[in-house]
Amino acid sequence: MWWKNAVFYEIYLASFADSNGDGIGDIDGVREKLPYLKEAGIDALWLTPFYPSPRVDNGYDVSDYCAVDPQYGCLENFQSLLEEAHALSIKVIIDVVFNHTSTAHPWFIESSASLESAKRDWYIWRDQPTNWESFFGGSAWKLDQRTNQYYYHSFAEEQADLNWRNPEVKQAIYDVLSFWLAIGVDGFRFDVINNLTVSDTFVDNPIGADGKQVHLYDVNQPGVMAVLKEMNQWLKTVDPDIFTVAEISSDQLSVISSYVEEAGFDTAFNFNLGSIEDLDLKLLTHEFQEMNARNYLPTLFFNSHDMSRSWNRLAREDRGTYELLSVFLLINRGVPFLFQGEEQGVGDYLPSHISEIRDIQAKNKYYEQCLFVETQQALLFANEVNRDRSRGMIPWGASQQTGWIGSSPINPEGELISSVYQELIRLRKAEGPFQVVTNIQLENGCIRYQVEHLSVVLNFSDLSVKQNISKKVQTIYGKGVLSEDRQWVQVPPKSCWIGKEEQ
C-alpha cells in the first residue's frame, strides 16, 4: 500500500498559509506551498477540518460535512488542491469528525426541535444525566429548555454527540464518506473515534484515588469495535487503497492497538510515544519496543495540533536533541507524521493575555482557575493545557500580516534544521521501506536499533560514546567515526550515526 513508506505532513489549515491577506490560512495557501512540500519530500497531506463551523472548537464542531467553510475557500478550491497535489504525486487525507456535530448542524437543529422530531434519536437525549464529565471540563450533559431533556456532549456543549446506535446515523456518515471519496480524497483521519456512543447503558463513572473521574463507561463502549470494523470493511470494499488512521483518546498502547487489530483501521496515532511530556529515554525505548512487538505499522510523531511542540517540550530548544528525534521519526519502522513548521524547528506560541487565547479548553481552564488564583497565575495554568501552543501562524516571512492567532516564533537555525529533514527523508526513500526493527537497546544515553540493513545509534548524552558493531558496515549518515577495523564507532555528544551493512 502507498502509505506504508509515505511521509505525512499535518496542516492545521487556519494557521498554515494565508493566500488572500485576511489573516486566516486557506486552501489556496496550501496550493501555493505545494512546490515547497514536494521539495521537502512530503508524500501525503493531512488537512484538519475545513468544513463550515461556528468554530467553537476551531472547526472540530462541524455544521456541514459536505462543504467548505468560506473562510478557507470553496469546494472548487479544494478540488483544485487535490488535482495539483496528485499531479505532484502527493496524496491528501482529510479529518472527519463523526463523534459529534455542531449544535448548529441541521441534524441537531431538527433533533432538538421537539420530542417527536424524525431526527430526535440521532443524538443522545435523557431525562436525567449521569455524572459523566466533558473532556473540556464540567458536566457532559446540557439541559435543553425547549424539550426539558438533556443532550450528551463529550466535549463542548456546542458539540452534541451522535447516537451511533441509530442505523440512520451510520448511513448518513457513510454518505458523507462516499461524497469525499467521489471527489478524490486518498484517506481519512478519524477524530476521537473511540468516543462513539453505541451503548444504551448509562452508568455513572467511578472516581479515582486522585479525586478525578475515571472515564470508564463513556469511551471504548461495548459494541464500538463492531461498528467501526463494519465501516472499515465497507471503505475497503469501495476502494482498497483508501488509508484510514484513527485518533484514539488514550495513551495506552493496548487500547490504541485494539482499534487496528480489532476495528480494522490501517493504523492509529501512538500517543503512548508521541505525546510524552518529557524526553524520558527509558520510557521512549520501552514504548518503541512494545510498538514493534505489534504486527501493524505504528505511527511515529512528536508533534500535532493538540500538543506543545517538540522543539520546546522534548528538545528544550537544543538543536542536537531535536535532530536526533527527527532521525528516530524518519529512519525507522512506522508511518511518520510531521506537523507544519516542524521541519523548520518552529516553537510554541504562548499567549500573554486571555484575549489572545483561541482554544476553548484553555479558556475553560483559565476561567475555572480565576475562581481560586490571580489572573496571571490562571493564565499559566491555562497555557499548560493550551492547544494554541502549536497552532500559531507559520512564520513564512517578515511580510506576513497579523493573523487570527499570533505567529509561532521563528527558529534562527530553521534553514539548517530544514536541510536535515530533507536529507533524512531522501535517505528514508533510498533505503526503505522499513518493515523490521530489531536489537532495540538503551545504554549510556544512547538509543540504538537495527532497521532492516541499517544500524542506527542516537547519542542523546553530553558525552562521546563508543558503540561496538557486530557486522561489517559503512557509514552513510551522521557524525560517528568508524574504527579502521570497523568493529566499533565513536559517536559525539548529541549526535547520530547510521551504518549500512555491506552486501
ROKE-58733 format. One record per residue (C-alpha): residue number from 1; x, y, z. Coordinates in nm, 4 decimals. Each point is the difference from the previous one (the first is absolute). Example, Ala and Ser with C-alpha at 12.3 -4.5 7.8 and 13.67 -1.06 7.14 Angstrom:
<nodes>
   i       px       py       pz
   1   1.2300  -0.4500   0.7800
   2   0.1370   0.3440  -0.0660
</nodes>
This chain:
<nodes>
   i       px       py       pz
   1   0.0000   0.0000   0.0000
   2   0.1154   0.3517  -0.0870
   3  -0.0130   0.1285   0.3594
   4   0.2426  -0.2553   0.1440
   5   0.3088   0.1970  -0.1044
   6  -0.1603   0.3445  -0.0186
   7   0.0994   0.3061   0.2018
   8  -0.3154   0.1833   0.1110
   9  -0.0261   0.3706   0.0778
  10  -0.2804   0.1358   0.2170
  11  -0.1390   0.3383  -0.1000
  12  -0.2010   0.1965   0.2552
  13  -0.1680   0.1987  -0.2705
  14  -0.0793   0.3277   0.1780
  15   0.3647   0.0480   0.1011
  16   0.1926  -0.1368  -0.2962
  17   0.0024   0.2432  -0.2931
  18  -0.2236   0.3010  -0.0695
  19  -0.0449   0.0636  -0.3734
  20  -0.2299   0.3037   0.0140
  21   0.1315   0.2060   0.2925
  22  -0.2996  -0.0386   0.2290
  23   0.2122  -0.1508   0.2770
  24  -0.1408  -0.3522  -0.0360
  25   0.1734  -0.2861  -0.1728
  26  -0.1978  -0.1456  -0.2881
  27  -0.0108  -0.2669  -0.2679
  28   0.1656   0.2157  -0.2636
  29   0.2785   0.0671   0.2496
  30   0.0635  -0.3747   0.0086
  31  -0.0036  -0.0102  -0.3800
  32   0.2669   0.2714  -0.0111
  33   0.2206  -0.2045   0.2339
  34  -0.0274  -0.3267  -0.1939
  35   0.3371   0.0522  -0.1764
  36   0.1604   0.0631   0.3409
  37  -0.1571  -0.3172   0.1405
  38   0.1078  -0.2032  -0.3013
  39   0.3570   0.1246   0.0331
  40  -0.0071  -0.0891   0.3703
  41  -0.0806  -0.3597  -0.0974
  42  -0.3573  -0.0135   0.1291
  43  -0.2123  -0.2828  -0.1426
  44  -0.3378   0.0695   0.1584
  45  -0.1877   0.2842   0.1673
  46  -0.2426  -0.0259   0.2888
  47  -0.2349   0.2989   0.0023
  48  -0.1778   0.0875   0.3235
  49  -0.3745   0.0845  -0.0300
  50  -0.0866   0.2601  -0.2610
  51  -0.3778  -0.0435   0.0158
  52  -0.2532   0.2713   0.0896
  53   0.0093   0.0459   0.3759
  54  -0.0752   0.2544   0.2742
  55   0.3619  -0.0773   0.1042
  56  -0.0709  -0.0391   0.3701
  57   0.2682  -0.2706  -0.0179
  58   0.1841   0.1456  -0.3006
  59  -0.1811  -0.2099  -0.2585
  60  -0.0458  -0.3230   0.1925
  61  -0.3636   0.1079   0.0467
  62  -0.1290  -0.0695  -0.3500
  63  -0.3269   0.1486  -0.1258
  64   0.0184  -0.1454  -0.3554
  65   0.2049  -0.3091  -0.0832
  66  -0.0169   0.0439  -0.3784
  67   0.1132   0.3580  -0.0573
  68   0.2943   0.2349   0.0494
  69  -0.0082   0.2874   0.2479
  70   0.0163   0.3262  -0.2020
  71   0.2930   0.1226   0.2130
  72   0.2062  -0.2808  -0.1555
  73  -0.1332   0.0267  -0.3557
  74  -0.2557  -0.2118  -0.1802
  75  -0.0448  -0.3546  -0.1250
  76   0.1563   0.0945  -0.3347
  77   0.3134   0.1207   0.1851
  78   0.0183  -0.3338   0.1769
  79  -0.0393  -0.1922  -0.3244
  80   0.2788   0.2070  -0.1539
  81   0.2213  -0.0779   0.2989
  82  -0.0658  -0.3717  -0.0467
  83   0.0798   0.0151  -0.3707
  84   0.3211   0.1980   0.0481
  85   0.1156  -0.2153   0.2898
  86  -0.0661  -0.3197  -0.1938
  87   0.1905   0.1407  -0.2974
  88   0.2993   0.0274   0.2352
  89  -0.0623  -0.3554   0.1302
  90  -0.1120   0.1374   0.3373
  91  -0.2990  -0.1741   0.1596
  92  -0.2591   0.1856   0.2092
  93  -0.1893  -0.1353   0.3010
  94  -0.2611   0.1977   0.1885
  95  -0.1169   0.0215   0.3607
  96  -0.3483  -0.1353   0.0682
  97  -0.1790   0.0724   0.3278
  98  -0.2739  -0.2580   0.0485
  99  -0.0220  -0.0175   0.3782
 100  -0.1986   0.3225   0.0104
 101  -0.1353   0.2852  -0.2089
 102  -0.0402   0.3663   0.0732
 103  -0.3290   0.0883   0.1628
 104  -0.0356   0.2287  -0.3044
 105  -0.0089  -0.3043  -0.2294
 106  -0.3441  -0.0445  -0.1670
 107  -0.0157  -0.3527   0.1424
 108   0.0174   0.1293   0.3577
 109  -0.2296   0.2931  -0.0671
 110  -0.2637  -0.2454  -0.1210
 111   0.0740  -0.2480   0.2800
 112  -0.0421   0.2653   0.2685
 113  -0.3170   0.1509  -0.1460
 114  -0.2347  -0.2381   0.1802
 115  -0.0285  -0.3376   0.1700
 116  -0.1773  -0.1299  -0.3111
 117   0.2657   0.1182  -0.2483
 118   0.0950  -0.2537  -0.2678
 119   0.3638   0.0539   0.0974
 120  -0.0550   0.0011   0.3761
 121   0.1833  -0.3309   0.0343
 122   0.2985   0.1190  -0.2061
 123   0.1463   0.1413   0.3243
 124   0.0058  -0.1176   0.3624
 125  -0.2861   0.1400   0.2058
 126  -0.0888  -0.0880   0.3591
 127  -0.2394   0.1171   0.2675
 128   0.2736  -0.0213   0.2633
 129   0.3769   0.0378  -0.0509
 130   0.2719  -0.2304   0.1228
 131   0.3101   0.1345   0.1763
 132   0.1996  -0.0124  -0.3243
 133   0.2379   0.2918  -0.0388
 134   0.0901   0.1778  -0.3205
 135   0.3617  -0.0324  -0.1116
 136  -0.0040   0.3814  -0.0151
 137  -0.1154   0.0284   0.3613
 138  -0.3355   0.0017   0.1771
 139  -0.2982  -0.2256  -0.0561
 140  -0.0334  -0.1809  -0.3313
 141  -0.3777   0.0586   0.0050
 142  -0.1851   0.3160  -0.1002
 143  -0.3645   0.0660   0.0804
 144  -0.2015   0.1135  -0.3018
 145  -0.2797   0.2199   0.1332
 146  -0.2235  -0.0537  -0.3030
 147  -0.0519  -0.3713   0.0613
 148   0.1185  -0.0218   0.3617
 149   0.2470  -0.2788  -0.0820
 150   0.3776  -0.0148   0.0205
 151   0.2225  -0.0646  -0.3007
 152   0.3451  -0.1535   0.0260
 153   0.3177   0.1814  -0.1044
 154   0.3311  -0.1664   0.0778
 155   0.1783   0.3235  -0.0921
 156  -0.1414   0.3557  -0.0177
 157  -0.3729   0.0487   0.0542
 158  -0.0151   0.1253  -0.3605
 159   0.1251  -0.3452  -0.1132
 160  -0.2880  -0.2450   0.0368
 161   0.0892  -0.3689  -0.0192
 162  -0.1609  -0.2095  -0.2709
 163  -0.1919  -0.3145   0.0890
 164   0.1811  -0.2809  -0.1819
 165  -0.2613  -0.2514   0.1146
 166  -0.2277   0.1511  -0.2632
 167   0.0537  -0.1626  -0.3445
 168  -0.1126   0.3233  -0.1684
 169   0.2978   0.1802   0.1554
 170   0.2375  -0.2665  -0.1269
 171  -0.1428   0.0245  -0.3518
 172   0.0237   0.3796   0.0059
 173   0.3692  -0.0267   0.0910
 174   0.0581  -0.2531  -0.2791
 175  -0.1581   0.2510  -0.2369
 176   0.2463   0.2663   0.1193
 177   0.2955  -0.2331  -0.0579
 178  -0.1358  -0.0864  -0.3461
 179  -0.0241   0.3706  -0.0850
 180   0.3694   0.0624   0.0710
 181   0.1124  -0.3251  -0.1618
 182  -0.1790   0.1045  -0.3185
 183   0.1880   0.3311   0.0058
 184   0.3282  -0.1911   0.0214
 185   0.1445   0.0098   0.3510
 186   0.2524  -0.2720   0.0812
 187  -0.0961  -0.0743   0.3583
 188  -0.1428   0.1130   0.3294
 189   0.1201   0.0859   0.3492
 190  -0.2792  -0.0896   0.2425
 191  -0.0225   0.2417   0.2923
 192  -0.0460  -0.1458   0.3544
 193  -0.1640  -0.3022  -0.1589
 194   0.0036  -0.2106   0.3176
 195  -0.2393   0.2476   0.1653
 196  -0.2956  -0.1107  -0.2136
 197  -0.3136  -0.0683   0.2011
 198  -0.1291  -0.3408  -0.1100
 199  -0.1452  -0.1215   0.3296
 200  -0.3261   0.0847   0.1733
 201   0.1381  -0.0872   0.3435
 202   0.0710   0.3232   0.1829
 203   0.1890  -0.0722   0.3233
 204   0.1728   0.2608   0.2165
 205   0.3766   0.0075  -0.0397
 206   0.2082  -0.0836   0.3089
 207   0.2249   0.2498   0.1751
 208   0.3685  -0.0899   0.0229
 209   0.2272   0.0187   0.3027
 210   0.1183   0.3414  -0.1209
 211  -0.3538   0.1333   0.0179
 212  -0.0342   0.0218  -0.3773
 213  -0.2625  -0.1766  -0.2039
 214   0.1020  -0.3212  -0.1773
 215  -0.1489  -0.0041  -0.3496
 216  -0.1022  -0.3637   0.0217
 217  -0.3450  -0.0079  -0.1604
 218   0.0046   0.2953  -0.2417
 219   0.2872  -0.1150  -0.2265
 220   0.0917  -0.3355  -0.1580
 221  -0.3593  -0.1126   0.0455
 222  -0.1084  -0.3609  -0.0615
 223  -0.0964  -0.0342  -0.3640
 224   0.2212   0.2778  -0.1344
 225   0.2430  -0.2464  -0.1604
 226  -0.2743  -0.1674  -0.2007
 227  -0.1308   0.3347  -0.1277
 228   0.3460   0.1171  -0.1061
 229   0.1033  -0.3347  -0.1500
 230  -0.3090   0.0083  -0.2202
 231   0.0824   0.3549  -0.1103
 232   0.3608  -0.0869  -0.0824
 233  -0.1028  -0.3096  -0.1923
 234  -0.2458   0.2097  -0.1976
 235   0.2680   0.2601  -0.0781
 236   0.2433  -0.2631  -0.1272
 237  -0.2748  -0.1436  -0.2195
 238  -0.0518   0.3420  -0.1551
 239   0.3756   0.0543  -0.0502
 240   0.2694  -0.2338   0.1409
 241   0.2627   0.2760  -0.0256
 242  -0.1825   0.2365   0.2359
 243   0.2104   0.0719   0.3081
 244  -0.1638   0.0175   0.3432
 245   0.1674   0.1238   0.3180
 246  -0.1792   0.0170   0.3328
 247   0.0422   0.2530   0.2770
 248  -0.0612  -0.1892   0.3233
 249  -0.0358   0.2070   0.3164
 250   0.2458  -0.2113   0.1961
 251   0.3726  -0.0241   0.0588
 252  -0.0222  -0.3733   0.0786
 253   0.1492  -0.2116  -0.2784
 254  -0.2382  -0.2911   0.0631
 255  -0.3024   0.2272  -0.0504
 256   0.1490   0.1751  -0.3039
 257   0.1020  -0.3291  -0.1624
 258  -0.3418  -0.1578   0.0450
 259  -0.1497   0.2463  -0.2487
 260   0.2382  -0.1250  -0.2660
 261  -0.0059  -0.3670   0.0900
 262  -0.3747  -0.0246   0.0702
 263  -0.1669   0.2975  -0.1719
 264   0.2040  -0.0194  -0.3190
 265   0.1610   0.3428  -0.0297
 266   0.3260  -0.0008  -0.1966
 267   0.1722   0.1581   0.2983
 268  -0.0675   0.2290   0.2970
 269   0.1799   0.2905   0.1600
 270   0.2456  -0.1286   0.2586
 271  -0.0466   0.2533   0.2784
 272   0.1765  -0.2457   0.2291
 273   0.3204   0.1249  -0.1645
 274  -0.0889   0.3164  -0.1914
 275  -0.1475   0.1979   0.2891
 276   0.2555  -0.0711   0.2720
 277   0.0467   0.3127   0.2114
 278   0.3769  -0.0202   0.0469
 279   0.2892  -0.1682  -0.1795
 280   0.0075  -0.3125   0.2146
 281   0.2310  -0.2378  -0.1895
 282  -0.1060  -0.3027   0.2058
 283  -0.3650   0.0643  -0.0750
 284   0.0733   0.0773  -0.3649
 285   0.1967  -0.3232  -0.0427
 286  -0.2598  -0.2086   0.1816
 287  -0.2898   0.1327  -0.2090
 288   0.2101  -0.0411  -0.3163
 289   0.0604  -0.3651   0.0870
 290  -0.3650  -0.0628   0.0818
 291  -0.1187   0.1660  -0.3230
 292   0.2314  -0.2156  -0.2074
 293  -0.1382  -0.3147   0.1620
 294  -0.3267   0.0730  -0.1824
 295  -0.0548  -0.1246  -0.3536
 296  -0.1366   0.3227  -0.1466
 297   0.2043   0.3090  -0.0883
 298  -0.0213   0.2564   0.2817
 299  -0.0093   0.3744  -0.0478
 300   0.3066   0.2064   0.0891
 301  -0.0443   0.3621   0.1071
 302   0.0986   0.2469   0.2697
 303  -0.2180   0.2912  -0.1113
 304  -0.3627   0.0710  -0.0835
 305  -0.2593   0.2774   0.0292
 306  -0.0920  -0.1208   0.3505
 307   0.3318   0.0128   0.1858
 308   0.2988   0.2175   0.0785
 309   0.2619  -0.0105  -0.2746
 310   0.2901  -0.2407   0.0436
 311   0.2509   0.2843  -0.0475
 312  -0.1092   0.1215   0.3447
 313  -0.1518  -0.3066   0.1641
 314   0.2621  -0.2641  -0.0786
 315   0.3086   0.1673  -0.1479
 316  -0.0108   0.2972   0.2405
 317   0.1147   0.2156  -0.2932
 318   0.3140  -0.2094  -0.0513
 319   0.0663  -0.0555  -0.3703
 320   0.2042  -0.3170   0.0503
 321  -0.2783  -0.1704   0.1938
 322  -0.2588   0.1222  -0.2501
 323   0.1912  -0.1501  -0.2920
 324   0.0379  -0.3325   0.1823
 325  -0.3774  -0.0125   0.0390
 326  -0.0370   0.0652  -0.3732
 327   0.2258  -0.2987  -0.0752
 328  -0.2133  -0.2145   0.2280
 329  -0.3151   0.1084  -0.1847
 330   0.1272  -0.0434  -0.3531
 331   0.2533  -0.2848   0.0053
 332  -0.2220  -0.2503   0.1716
 333  -0.2815  -0.2479  -0.0405
 334  -0.3302   0.1840  -0.0021
 335  -0.2051   0.2712  -0.1688
 336   0.1501   0.3433   0.0815
 337  -0.2291   0.2997   0.0426
 338   0.1678   0.3393   0.0010
 339  -0.1907   0.3069   0.1155
 340   0.0151   0.3282  -0.1865
 341   0.3111   0.1975   0.0867
 342   0.1661  -0.2969   0.1696
 343   0.2497  -0.0230  -0.2832
 344   0.0993   0.3614   0.0763
 345   0.0375  -0.0537   0.3747
 346  -0.2973   0.2250   0.0736
 347  -0.0678   0.0437   0.3717
 348  -0.3021   0.0600   0.2218
 349  -0.2232   0.3034  -0.0276
 350  -0.0801   0.1132   0.3556
 351  -0.2842   0.2509   0.0490
 352   0.0753   0.2724   0.2542
 353  -0.3632   0.0934   0.0663
 354  -0.3361  -0.1795   0.0076
 355  -0.1106   0.2085  -0.2995
 356   0.2673  -0.1745  -0.2082
 357  -0.1218  -0.3525   0.0829
 358  -0.2105  -0.1735  -0.2648
 359  -0.0124  -0.3540   0.1412
 360  -0.3231  -0.0721   0.1862
 361   0.1744  -0.2505   0.2234
 362   0.2452   0.2663   0.1173
 363  -0.2752   0.2608   0.0376
 364  -0.1984  -0.2339   0.2220
 365   0.3079  -0.0697   0.2113
 366   0.0738   0.3726   0.0342
 367  -0.3486   0.0942   0.1242
 368  -0.0090  -0.3042   0.2279
 369   0.3319   0.1020   0.1606
 370  -0.1024   0.3650   0.0309
 371  -0.2328  -0.1136   0.2791
 372   0.3034  -0.0966   0.2082
 373   0.3091   0.1950  -0.1143
 374   0.1087   0.3315  -0.1509
 375  -0.0441   0.0498  -0.3753
 376   0.3694  -0.0370  -0.0858
 377   0.0169  -0.3301   0.1874
 378  -0.3210  -0.1108  -0.1694
 379   0.1623   0.0788  -0.3350
 380   0.2946  -0.2247   0.0876
 381  -0.2384  -0.2853   0.0810
 382  -0.1884   0.0647  -0.3251
 383   0.3166  -0.0060  -0.2090
 384   0.0949  -0.3383   0.1473
 385  -0.2963  -0.1541  -0.1856
 386  -0.0178   0.2570  -0.2784
 387  -0.0124  -0.1643  -0.3420
 388   0.0712   0.3412  -0.1536
 389   0.3671  -0.0649   0.0776
 390   0.0345  -0.1969  -0.3227
 391  -0.2562   0.1989  -0.1965
 392   0.1801   0.3306  -0.0483
 393   0.0222   0.1334  -0.3554
 394   0.2920  -0.1494  -0.1906
 395   0.2570   0.2810  -0.0440
 396   0.0642  -0.0175  -0.3736
 397   0.1595   0.3431  -0.0082
 398   0.0193   0.3471   0.1486
 399  -0.2750   0.1224  -0.2344
 400  -0.2608  -0.2257   0.1617
 401  -0.3065   0.1886   0.1200
 402  -0.1532  -0.0314   0.3459
 403  -0.2014  -0.3197   0.0153
 404  -0.3040  -0.1389   0.1806
 405   0.2537  -0.1160   0.2567
 406   0.3556   0.1117   0.0761
 407   0.2982  -0.1330  -0.1951
 408   0.2223  -0.2821   0.1148
 409   0.3546   0.1169   0.0783
 410   0.2536  -0.0275  -0.2799
 411   0.2895  -0.2361   0.0704
 412   0.3264   0.1709  -0.1026
 413   0.1375  -0.3451  -0.0900
 414  -0.3071  -0.0847  -0.2066
 415   0.1808  -0.0326  -0.3342
 416   0.2545  -0.2425   0.1426
 417  -0.2754  -0.2055   0.1626
 418  -0.1968  -0.0067  -0.3269
 419   0.3018  -0.1329  -0.1886
 420   0.0340  -0.2807   0.2568
 421  -0.3628  -0.1017  -0.0485
 422   0.0390  -0.0002  -0.3780
 423   0.3130  -0.2117   0.0176
 424  -0.1620  -0.2505   0.2352
 425  -0.3097  -0.0310  -0.2172
 426   0.2202  -0.0651  -0.3042
 427   0.1881  -0.2633   0.1998
 428  -0.3255  -0.1622   0.1079
 429  -0.1177  -0.0276  -0.3589
 430   0.3328  -0.1310  -0.1203
 431   0.0351  -0.2680   0.2694
 432  -0.3635  -0.0780   0.0886
 433  -0.2620  -0.1265   0.0322
 434   0.0756  -0.0948   0.3592
 435  -0.2049  -0.2994   0.1115
 436   0.2166  -0.1606   0.2689
 437   0.1720   0.1474   0.3045
 438   0.2215  -0.2124   0.2249
 439   0.2547   0.0378   0.2797
 440  -0.1562   0.3048   0.1660
 441   0.2266   0.1036   0.2871
 442   0.0557   0.2891   0.2391
 443   0.3443   0.0410   0.1553
 444   0.1941   0.3024   0.1262
 445  -0.2495   0.2478  -0.1437
 446   0.0048  -0.1700  -0.3404
 447  -0.2969  -0.1563  -0.1734
 448   0.1125  -0.2428  -0.2660
 449  -0.1912  -0.2341  -0.2272
 450   0.0245  -0.1944  -0.3231
 451  -0.2557   0.0929  -0.2671
 452   0.0281  -0.2369  -0.2951
 453   0.3644   0.0275  -0.1185
 454   0.0738   0.3230   0.1913
 455   0.1570   0.0383   0.3446
 456  -0.1184   0.3167   0.1766
 457   0.1650   0.1555   0.3072
 458  -0.1589   0.3071   0.1613
 459   0.2235   0.1546   0.2652
 460  -0.2179   0.2267   0.2154
 461   0.2716   0.0350   0.2657
 462   0.2493   0.2818   0.0533
 463   0.2938  -0.2397  -0.0371
 464   0.1631  -0.1715  -0.2939
 465  -0.1054  -0.3657  -0.0038
 466   0.1718  -0.3074  -0.1443
 467  -0.2319  -0.2638  -0.1460
 468   0.1067  -0.3449  -0.1186
 469  -0.1021  -0.1125  -0.3464
 470  -0.0832  -0.3654  -0.0657
 471  -0.0113   0.0121  -0.3808
 472   0.2100   0.1501  -0.2768
 473  -0.1513   0.3380  -0.0761
 474   0.0784   0.3263  -0.1684
 475  -0.1022   0.3421   0.1314
 476  -0.2814   0.1554  -0.2032
 477  -0.1179   0.2768   0.2349
 478   0.0954   0.1856   0.3153
 479   0.3081   0.1135   0.1894
 480   0.1157  -0.3319   0.1415
 481   0.3574  -0.1076  -0.0736
 482   0.0344  -0.3645  -0.1003
 483   0.3157  -0.1814   0.1098
 484   0.2433  -0.1219  -0.2648
 485  -0.0904  -0.3625   0.0680
 486  -0.3686   0.1003   0.0045
 487  -0.0582  -0.1715   0.3316
 488  -0.1244   0.3081   0.1815
 489  -0.1163   0.3561  -0.0558
 490   0.0619   0.3118   0.2099
 491  -0.3080   0.2249   0.0065
 492   0.0396   0.3630   0.1202
 493  -0.2379   0.1558   0.2545
 494  -0.3534   0.0769  -0.1242
 495   0.0774  -0.1666  -0.3320
 496  -0.1067  -0.3007  -0.2026
 497   0.1667  -0.2593  -0.2169
 498  -0.1560  -0.2244  -0.2622
 499   0.1937  -0.2879  -0.1535
 500  -0.1012  -0.2206  -0.2898
 501   0.0842  -0.3679  -0.0236
 502   0.2302  -0.0923  -0.2831
 503  -0.1533  -0.2356  -0.2523
</nodes>
